[in-house]
Every structure is written in C-alpha cells, then in structure tokens.
Amino acid sequence: MTTPFNTLIIGGGLSGLTCGIALAKTGRKVAIVSSSTSSLQLNGGAMELLGCVEGKEVTHPLEAIASLPAEHPYQKVGAEHCGTLAIEAKQLLADTGIYTTGSAEQNHWRITPLGVTKPAWLSLRGMATSDAPERLPWKRATLLNLRGFIDFPIQFIVHNLSQLGCEVTVRDIFVESLCQPRRNASEMRAANLARTMGTGSKLRQLAETINQSTTGNEVVLLPAIAGLEDDYPVTLLRRLVKAPLHFLATMPPSVPGTRMATMLRHYFKMLGGTYLAGDTANQVEMADGRVAGIRTAKSPASTLVAEHYVLATGSLMSQGLVATVDGIVEPLFQLDVDAPAEREQWSHYGLMGDQPFMHFGVLTDATLHGVKDGKAIDNLHVIGSILAGHNPLTMGDGTGVDLLTALAVAHEIIE
C-alpha cells in the first residue's frame, strides 16, 4: 500500500512545521511525521537569528551573517537572502497567529528565566525585553510570584534585574481558584496553571488580584503562565491589568513555547497538511540513489511515498543524531555526519564551554541536499538543528537556522 504526497517531512518541530506550512500554503499535499513533543516547548518566547560570534554578542545579525564561514547553514541558504527570508519568517508566524516584535536588522535583548539578558531577533508580543544588554526600559518594577509556583527562581531574577539597574519589589499573590485543582506540589507548574486558568473567570480573578496588589507601578512583571493554545488570554490579561504588564519566561516546559508549537501545528492542519503525531520513521526505501519511500513504526505495512523528502529531526538532544559505539550516526538515512569517530574528541574539560559535540551535524551539499557516502541525494533535503556547521547554544542561531533553512528548502521545492 502506498500513500503519495508531494513532500514528506520527518520531524514536527519548528523547522519541519515551518517548511510544511510554507508548502501547504501553495496547495501542495504535505505530510509531517512527528515522533514526539517539539523542542519548542523549551522555548521561552523568543527567536534568535544570530546572537554571538567568536564569544562576542551580535548587535546587527544580518551584517554578522555575511562573515560566517562557508559551512554555516546561513551561507548555504545564501547570506544575501537571509534578510528576505527573515521577513518572510516573521510574516509566516503572524499568519499563524504568532505575533512578534523585533527585526533582523538589529537584535534586542530578551530576559531569560534567570533574569539575565540574551540577544534576540523576535519576541512574542507581551514578553519583557530591552533594547540594550546592560539596562532595562524601567527603573522600578513589581515582580509577581504566585504562592507555591515552582518554575520561577525568584532570588536569581531579583538579583540579576537589580544588576541591570532596576529596583525590584517582589509581591507574592494568591488566587484560590488556581490552587483548588492542585493535588501535589508538582502541579504548580506553568503549563498546569495556564491550563487551569483558561480564558474565563479565573483569568479575571488573577487580573483583580494583580490590580489590588500593584498600584502606581511603573511596570508589572508576571511569569508567563497565560495562553497555552493561543495568545487571547495574554491579550485579555494585559487589557484587564491597570499597570503596564509584561511576561517573564519561566523554566521549561514553557507556556509561550508550547503555545507556538500548538498554533503552528493547528495552522498546518488547517491548510490541509497531514500530521502524523506520535509516530517514528524507521525504514527507508531507496531506488537509483533516490528516496523511494518511508515506513513508520505505527504503520509498518504502509509505505509513505513522496516526490520530495525533508529531514528535520533535530540534533543529539532530539535523537536526530545518535551516539553509538562506532561513532555519531544519523539513524534513518545513514547520512554523512560531521563528527569524529574517536569519543575522546567529542568533549573537553569545562562543563559550560563550547563543547565539540555541540557542532556535530549532518553534511549537505550547497543547496541542503543530504549527502550519503559523499553523494548528494537529490530528492532529500535537510533542515534545522541537525545541520552541521554551527552551534546553536553558543552562537544563538538555533531558531533562525530552523526558520530560514525551512523556508529556503520550501522555495526550492516549489520552484
């Protein structure tokens, strides 16, 4: 039994969904095979294009992209095209209902769950940001903490915001209706609170409590606990609270990240895309050096057939790459990987440093076709964090690489 598609995407994270949406918008028949929850759930509500080069923070990412080495994914996309693709990515997110602030021309600074600043390209509307790394846009702020909430390291946040010149007043608030369903301490997590709060009376009770606790404040900062499936609760809460209200990212799993993943997935399906959730591509059929079909764990008797295939399975963390006794491998297609075979070269001393394994990735040709045994497979593209040539953790380019490579490959398939 065969199921024909124009494009079959393996991996349902940010890159896979972005590519799928861009293709589905043109009326193409697209399927995504997604094995698990997306790493977007770790995202604190911001997208990075390029945050750091050779240990130095980047202010103008498009200018810095031009100087990146040839093996970086942005150079394969074409450094001269990154600005246009960045604009297209922001619009695609907006079409999905994910509204952001920021520009590829100049980074702003997001505030991390520990209260320090990091360069960012786009931030979700309502998230607390700054236009400079060493200061905040306010001199005084009230930081709200829900009693019993365990995803918010309040002491770290207060210390680090104070280091940025902001006088922080902490107020603990208690909303009984949010705690009533709680059966144990682990349920006071950001996602649980967002799910409990919904969009009705509990959200309004939270707004009333905030208004009673914070009068005459320059700004109110609240952990990001509203809007698990869309940003309506965020918009409503900001409208109901009398003082300027901004949200701070919590420790993952993140409500803003989960919201983005949910909205992208819903939009892809609304466009007619087929989303195979909780399934794993585990067998490849090849013919004449091209991919001829894919089989999955849940449907081993069916072959998913497409004209084009896109690998978007992520890196080591997502098991798009796997460490074995023989080395680092890409497990599905057995594509060539940029990684030494000797384990001693995978890491070095210094836990927080730039580790070699962070750079491991799949090799491609100049147009992001996967390479196996030194030969490009002309109907298989590779996108996202599985690509070799960069380190998303130290370079702050992970979401940018996801979005821009996904759109570049979508354009090539369309053309």
Stockholm file with secondary structure:
# STOCKHOLM 1.0

chainA/1-415         MTTPFNTLIIGGGLSGLTCGIALAKTGRKVAIVSSSTSSLQLNGGAMELLGCVEGKEVTHPLEAIASLPAEHPYQKVGAEHCGTLAIEAKQLLADTGIYTTGSAEQNHWRITPLGVTKPAWLSLRGMATSDAPERLPWKRATLLNLRGFIDFPIQFIVHNLSQLGCEVTVRDIFVESLCQPRRNASEMRAANLARTMGTGSKLRQLAETINQSTTGNEVVLLPAIAGLEDDYPVTLLRRLVKAPLHFLATMPPSVPGTRMATMLRHYFKMLGGTYLAGDTANQVEMADGRVAGIRTAKSPASTLVAEHYVLATGSLMSQGLVATVDGIVEPLFQLDVDAPAEREQWSHYGLMGDQPFMHFGVLTDATLHGVKDGKAIDNLHVIGSILAGHNPLTMGDGTGVDLLTALAVAHEIIE
#=GR chainA/1-415 SS CEEEEEEEEECCSHHHHHHHHHHHTTTCCEEEEECSCCGGGGCCSEECSCCEETTEECSCHHHHHTTSCTTSHHHHHCGGGHHHHHHHHHHHHHHHTCCEECBTTBCEEEECTTSCEEEESEEETTBCEESSTTCCSCSEEEEEEETTCCSCCHHHHHHHHHHTTCEEEEEEECCHHHHTTCCSGGGCSHHHHHHHHTTSHHHHHHHHHHHHHCCSCSCEEEESCSCSSSSHHHHHHHHHSSSCEEEECCSSSCHHHHHHHHHHHHHHHHTTCEEEETCCEEEEEEETTEEEEEEESSCTTCEEEEEEEEECCCSTTTTSSEEETTEEECTTTCCCEECCSCGGGSCCSCTTSCCGGGGCEECBCTTCEEEETTEEEEEEEECGGGBSSCCHHHHSCHHHHHHHHHHHHHHHHHC
#=GC SS_cons         CEEEEEEEEECCSHHHHHHHHHHHTTTCCEEEEECSCCGGGGCCSEECSCCEETTEECSCHHHHHTTSCTTSHHHHHCGGGHHHHHHHHHHHHHHHTCCEECBTTBCEEEECTTSCEEEESEEETTBCEESSTTCCSCSEEEEEEETTCCSCCHHHHHHHHHHTTCEEEEEEECCHHHHTTCCSGGGCSHHHHHHHHTTSHHHHHHHHHHHHHCCSCSCEEEESCSCSSSSHHHHHHHHHSSSCEEEECCSSSCHHHHHHHHHHHHHHHHTTCEEEETCCEEEEEEETTEEEEEEESSCTTCEEEEEEEEECCCSTTTTSSEEETTEEECTTTCCCEECCSCGGGSCCSCTTSCCGGGGCEECBCTTCEEEETTEEEEEEEECGGGBSSCCHHHHSCHHHHHHHHHHHHHHHHHC
//
